[in-house]
Amino acid sequence: MAEHKDIEAVADRVRAAHDFLHIDDVAEELAALDEEVARPDFWDDPAHAQAVSKRASVLRDTIAEYDQACAMLDDFAAAMELAAEDEDFAAEADDAFSALVVFLDKLEVSSWFSDRFDAGDAIMTINPGSGGLEAQDWTEMLYRMYTRYVESKGWKLKVLDVVPGEGIGLDKAVLQVEGRNAFGMLKSESGVHRLVRISPTDDKKRRHTTFAGVEVLPVLPDDIEIDVNPADLRIDVYRSSGPGGQCVNTTDSAVRITHLPTGIVVTCQNEKSQLQNKEAAMRVLKSKLYELEEQKRAEELAELRGERMDNSFGSQIRNYVLYPYQMVKDLRSGVETGNVDAVLDGDLDEFVIGYHRWRVSS
């Protein structure tokens, strides 16, 4: 049964939430944005207006969550008072305590995502590694796993590009995930994912090891300017080949953009028109170019400091073993489970949150 000391403990956590959520600063920023929204010319610049409105919505959610924590604390305190007079209310007090603890845990997790783009949307690319047909099948399994995970979080999913493999699986999948802290959360997934199993394509039923790479980039907000010289681009249009928009197999709506100086190639074919595919592909390209510049800066600083840089994207981050035993293990955080089926069905929070808990404590 919940005790009086539990009230003091969760009250301390609610006060701590006020500080780590920066509620006073959030309220001040929201008031300034609300003043801007109220201006008659606010919607003259639609892109800026949408960005401001989206930011205001995030701030409002933060305040609402803190207010909810305060209300849940009041409910718990009231339930404890009733339980002190009548033991029949003890179960209600326990339920209120458990609900508040879970909610405060959620608030603390969200406070970890304070980097520049963490609160925003993400672009996720899944590519097969070594392993041939096995790797293509593994890419499709990961695509399904992340699709299910995004659905479970209540985020919005836009499939920008899906390229079928040769006879099995996928040769590439590019997803745009829209939701609060989507990029911050999904950063945990960048790297190489290793699968060990009996191959369904091997007639001799031998064990195979295969790999797929996941890249997660932020969708850049409108106030980030990435100058791309049109002369540096080769833009090709072609007939869509994968599942998706209304124009599939009817018009040359798919777009491939090659950035000649870097060799970066991006494609999009699942929007409904060639223009929309081009816009989506440019978003991906700009995110990749921004990430490339950030990596160069980090490497230059590391060289000046004499530091050794690890290639985090090129490193193996997680093993998924289906045979001879069943286990999924994250090699960074040490989180592991034997419930492989649940993980592959999108039950990833234990690994995502486990990674970030490891990151902020290391």
N, C-alpha and C positions, 0 to 999 in steps of 0.2 A: 504493500500500500504506500502511496505517496506520503511524504512527511513534510513537516514545516521547513526543514532544511532544503527540500527540493524547491520550494517557493523562492528561497533566497538565491539558490543556484541559478534557476532559470531567469530570475529578475536581473541577476548580474549579466547573464548572456544577452538579455534584451537591451540593457544599457550599453553593452559592448557593440551590439548591432547598430545602435544609433551612431556610434563612432565609426565603425568600419564601413558602414554604408554612406557616411558623410551626409547625414540627413539635412543638416543646416545648410551646407553648400548646395545640395541638390535642390532644396526648396528655393534658395536664392536664384539658382540658375533657371529653374522652371518659371519663376516669376518674371525674369527677364525675357524668356522665350515667349511667354504668354503675352507680354506687352508687344513683342515683335509681331506675333500672329494677329493681334488686334489692329495693326496698321492697315489702312485702306489699300496700300500698294503691295501688301504681303505676297499675293499670288501673281504679281507681275513676272517674277522669276520662279516658274513652277518647280524646277529642279531644286533650287535652294529651299523653297517652301516645303517641299516633301521631306528634305533632309531635316529641317527644323521641326516639322511635325513629328517625324519619327523619333528624334531625340527627346522631344517633350513627352512623347508617349512612354519612352523608357524611364524617364525621370518620374513620371506619374506612377508607373508600376512600382518603382523602388519605394516611393513614399507610401503607397497603398500596402505593400508587403510589410513595411515596418509598422504601420498602423494596425495591420492584422495581427502581428506578433504581440503588440501591446494589448489588443482586445483579447487574444487567447490567454495572455498572462492574467488579465482580469477575470476571465472565465474560470481559470484554474484556481485562483485565489478564492473565488466565490464558492467553487465546488468543495474546496478544502474546509471552508467555514461550515458548510452544510454537513460534510462528512464528520466533523468534530462533534456535531449535535446528533447526527443520525448515521449509523454505520451503513445504512442502505445506500448512501450516496458515495461510499468509498470507491466503488467501481467507476462511477462517473468522474470522480477526481483523478483516478488512475488513467482513464482514457484521455482526459483533458491534458494531463501531464505528458503522456506519450505523444499526443498530437503536436503539442508545443515543441517538444524536443526534436521531432522530425522536421518541423517547419524551421526551427532555428538552424538545424544542420543544413537545410537547403539554402538559407540566407548566407551562411558562412561559406558554402561552396561558391555561390555567386560572387562573393567578395574577392575570390581569387582571380577573377577575370578583369584586371585593371589595366592591361596593356592597351595600346592605342586602338587596335581594331577588334579587341576581344568581344565586345558587346554586339558586333555586327554580323553580317552574313558571310558565308564561306563558299568557296569553290573547291570541290573535291574531285580529284582525278584518280582513277584506278587503272593500272596497266599490268598486264601479265609480265612476269619475269621469266627466268629459265624454267623449262619444263614442257614446252610445246603445247599440245592439246590440253594437258593437265593444267597448265598455267592459265589457259583461257577459261577452263571450267572453274578454276579457283577464283578468277576475276569476277565471273558471274555470281559465284557464291558470296563474295564480299559485297558486290553490288546489291544483292538481295538483303544481306545483313544490314548494310547501312540504310537502305530504303526503309526497312522495318524499324530501325532505331530512330530515324528521323520522324516517322509516323508516331512512334511511342512518345516522343518529346513534344508533339503538337506543333512541330515546325513545318514550314512549307517547303516542298521539294519541287525543283524544276530540273528535268532531265535535259541537259544541253546537247549531249552527244552520246550515242550508244553505237558502237561498231561491232557487229556480230563476228565471232571467230570463224575459222574455216571448219565448218561442220559441227562445232561444239563451242559453247561458252561465248565469251566476249573478248574482243581484241582491245577494247578501251571503253571506259564509261566516264563521262564528265557530268557532275551534278552541281547545281547551285542550291544551297541550303539557306533558307531565310528564317530567322528566329532569334530571339534574345540569347546572347552569348553563344551563338552557333559556332562562330570561328574559334572563340576561346575554348569551348568544350572539345571541338573536333581536332584541335591541334594535337591532341593525344594520339591521333591515328596516323600521323605522318611517319612514313618509314616502310620497311619491308616486312611483310607478313608471310610466315612460313607454314605450309600445310604438310602433314605427314598422314598418309592413309593408303589403303589398298586401292589401286587405281581402277575406276570403273571401265577404263578403256584398255586395260591390260588383260588379255585372255588368260594369262598365267597367274592372275591375281597376286602380283607381286606388290610389295610396299614401295610407294613413290614419295619423294620429297619435291615439293614445288613451291614457287614464290610468286608474290605479286607486290607491286609497289603502290603506295597511297601517298598522294600529295595533297595538302590542304593549304589553300591560300585565302586571304581576305578579299571580299568584294570591296574595292576601294570606294570610299565615300566621295561625293562630288567635289569636296574641297581639296582633294589630292590631284594635282595636275601631273600627268605623265605625257610628255611631249613625244609624239610618234611622227616621224617624217613620212608622209605618204609615199615618197620615193623609195623608202626602205621596205615597203610591203609588196608582196605578190599575193594577189587575191584571186582564188580560183573558185568557180561555182560548179556544182555537179549534182547529180540526182541522188536524193536521199536514199540510203540503203537500210536504215534501221527502223525500229518501231517509233512512232511519234506523230508529228503534226499532220494536218490535213493534206499537205502537198506531197507527202511521201509517194515516190514512184510516179508522180504526175508531172512535176516540173523540176527544173534545175534550181532547187531552192537551198540546197546545202552549201555552206561556205567554208573554204579552207584559207586561212591567212598565214603566210610565211613571213617572219621578220628576218630579212636577209642578213643583217649584221650579226645576229646572234644564232640564227638557224632555228629559232623557236617556231614550232608549227602548232596552230590551234585550229580546231574545227568545231562547227556547230551545225546540226541538221534537224533538230527536233522542234524548232519554232515553226510558226505557220507560214512565214514568208522569208524570202531571201534577205530583205532588209533587217528583219528581226534576228535572223541567224547571224548576220554580219555584226549587228550591235552586240549580241551576246558573245560572239567570238572576240570582239575588241575588248570587252570587259575582262575576259580571261587573259588575253594577251597583255593588257596593261598590268594586271595583277602579277603575272609572271615576270614582266620587266621590272616592276617595283621590287619584287622579291630578289631578283638577280642583283639589282643595285644594292639592296640591303646586305646581301651576302658578301658582295665585294667590299663594302665598307667595313663589315665585321672582320673580314680576312685581313684588310689593311691595318686595322687597329690591333689585331692579334699579332701581326708581324712586327709592328712597332713595339708592342709590349713583350714580344718574345714568347707568345702563347701558342700552344698547339690547338688547332681547330679540328673538332670532330665533325664528320659529315653525317649529321643526324638523319637526313633523308635516306642516305645509302646504307644505314645500319639496320640490322634485323631487330624488330621491337617486340614481336609476339609470336609464339608458337601455338599452332592448333593441331593437336595430335588426336587422330581418330583411330589409329592402330599402331602398336599392339595394345595400348590402353587409351583411355579418353581423358584429355586434359587440355585446357587452354591456359597458357601462362604468359604474363607480361614480363619481359626480361629486364625492364627498368624498375618497375614498382614492386615486382615479386608477387603481384596479385595472381591467383590461379583458381580454377574451378574444374570439377569433373563433369559439369553439365554443359557439354559441348553443344548439344542441340539447341539449348536456350540461347547461348551466345550467338550461334549462327542464325538464330531467328530474331536477332536484334536486341537481346538482353545484354547491353554493353555498359550500363551505368557503373557497375562495379569496377570495370577496367578504366573507363574514362575518368571517373572521380578518383579512383585509386592512383592513377598516373598523376593527376594534378595535386593530390595530397602529398605524394612523393616529391613532386617538383617544388612545391612551396616549402617543404621541410628540409630539402637537401641543400 
